[in-house]
Amino acid sequence: MASVELVIALRATARRLAAGSSYQWGHLGQCNCGHLVQTVCRIAPAQIHRLALEREGDWEALANAYCPTSGLAIDQVIEELMGLGLTRDDIGHLEKLDDPAVLAALPGGHRWLRRNAREDVVLYMQTWAALLELSVEAMAA
């Protein structure tokens, strides 16, 4: 379920990325999800990367393996993301920039984005935040 806090976090993350924050799609603390985790959990990229290495795989695999009772720090991070309304699927879509609803809402119409391109990540997060904001407003009405 969408939340105002998630909208704020997505916009803050997009602003930080647009302003030139270090971005590396292959680094678990500086990739698409890693940047959102920086915003939400206020954890440094190197620490996020170390925590994510508690399990094998990218953020989609980490989300799919999430277990709230594992005691792993990475599961606590994922739990914080889910507390804002993200689902396991949302985390996977963010990493690959491929949620059909977000892509359909892009300014200028649907197109595929490059998952490792800063400007595409920024556009995806901004578009997703706008969609979520509409959902939050509809729920409040």
C-alpha positions in Angstrom: 0.0 0.0 0.0 1.3 3.4 -0.9 2.3 5.8 1.8 3.2 9.5 2.0 6.6 8.4 3.6 7.4 6.3 0.5 6.6 9.2 -1.8 8.8 11.5 0.2 11.6 8.9 0.2 11.4 8.3 -3.5 11.6 12.0 -4.3 14.4 12.6 -1.9 16.4 9.8 -3.4 15.7 11.0 -6.9 16.9 14.5 -6.0 20.1 13.1 -4.4 20.8 11.0 -7.5 20.1 14.0 -9.8 22.5 16.1 -7.8 25.3 13.7 -8.6 25.5 11.3 -5.6 27.8 8.3 -6.3 25.9 5.8 -8.4 27.0 2.3 -9.4 24.4 -0.2 -10.5 26.7 -3.2 -9.6 27.2 -2.0 -6.0 24.5 -3.0 -3.6 24.7 0.2 -1.6 24.9 2.6 -4.6 22.4 1.0 -7.0 18.8 1.8 -7.5 17.6 0.0 -4.3 20.8 0.8 -2.4 20.1 4.5 -2.9 16.5 4.2 -1.6 17.9 2.3 1.4 20.3 5.1 2.1 17.4 7.5 2.2 15.0 5.3 4.3 17.5 3.7 6.7 20.2 6.4 6.8 22.9 3.8 6.3 26.1 4.5 4.4 26.5 2.7 1.0 29.5 0.5 2.2 27.5 -0.7 5.1 24.4 -1.4 2.9 26.7 -3.4 0.6 28.1 -5.4 3.5 24.6 -6.2 4.9 23.3 -7.2 1.5 26.2 -9.7 1.2 24.7 -11.7 4.1 22.8 -13.4 1.3 23.5 -14.2 -2.3 22.1 -12.2 -5.2 20.8 -8.8 -6.2 18.0 -6.8 -4.4 15.3 -8.8 -6.1 16.8 -12.1 -4.8 17.3 -10.5 -1.3 13.7 -9.4 -1.2 12.4 -12.8 -2.4 14.5 -14.5 0.4 13.3 -12.0 3.0 12.4 -13.7 6.3 11.3 -11.5 9.2 12.6 -14.0 11.8 16.0 -14.7 10.3 17.9 -12.3 12.6 19.9 -11.0 9.5 20.4 -7.3 9.3 19.5 -7.3 5.6 16.1 -8.6 6.5 15.7 -5.7 9.0 16.5 -3.3 6.1 14.0 -5.0 3.8 11.4 -4.8 6.6 11.9 -1.1 6.9 11.3 -0.7 3.1 8.2 -2.9 3.4 7.1 -0.8 6.3 6.8 2.1 3.9 4.5 0.1 1.7 7.0 -1.6 -0.7 6.4 -5.2 -1.7 9.0 -7.8 -2.7 7.9 -7.2 -6.3 8.3 -3.4 -5.9 11.9 -4.0 -4.8 12.7 -6.2 -7.8 11.0 -3.7 -10.2 13.0 -0.8 -8.7 16.2 -2.6 -9.3 15.3 -3.4 -12.9 13.2 -0.3 -13.6 10.5 -2.4 -15.1 7.2 -2.0 -13.3 4.6 -1.9 -16.1 2.4 0.8 -14.3 5.4 3.1 -13.8 6.6 2.6 -17.4 3.1 3.3 -18.7 3.0 6.6 -16.7 6.4 7.9 -18.0 6.2 11.4 -19.5 6.1 10.9 -23.3 4.6 7.4 -22.9 5.8 3.9 -22.3 9.4 3.0 -23.0 12.0 0.8 -21.6 14.5 2.3 -19.2 18.1 1.4 -18.7 18.5 0.0 -15.2 22.1 1.2 -14.9 21.6 4.8 -16.1 21.3 7.5 -13.5 18.9 9.7 -15.4 16.6 6.7 -16.0 16.6 5.8 -12.3 15.8 9.4 -11.4 12.9 9.5 -14.0 11.6 6.2 -12.7 11.6 7.3 -9.1 10.0 10.6 -9.9 7.3 8.9 -12.0 6.6 6.2 -9.4 6.4 8.9 -6.6 3.8 10.8 -8.7 1.7 7.6 -9.2 1.9 6.7 -5.5 0.9 10.2 -4.6 -2.3 9.9 -6.7 -3.0 6.6 -4.9 -2.5 8.1 -1.5 -4.8 11.1 -2.4 -7.4 8.7 -3.6 -7.3 6.7 -0.4 -7.6 9.9 1.7 -10.7 11.0 -0.3 
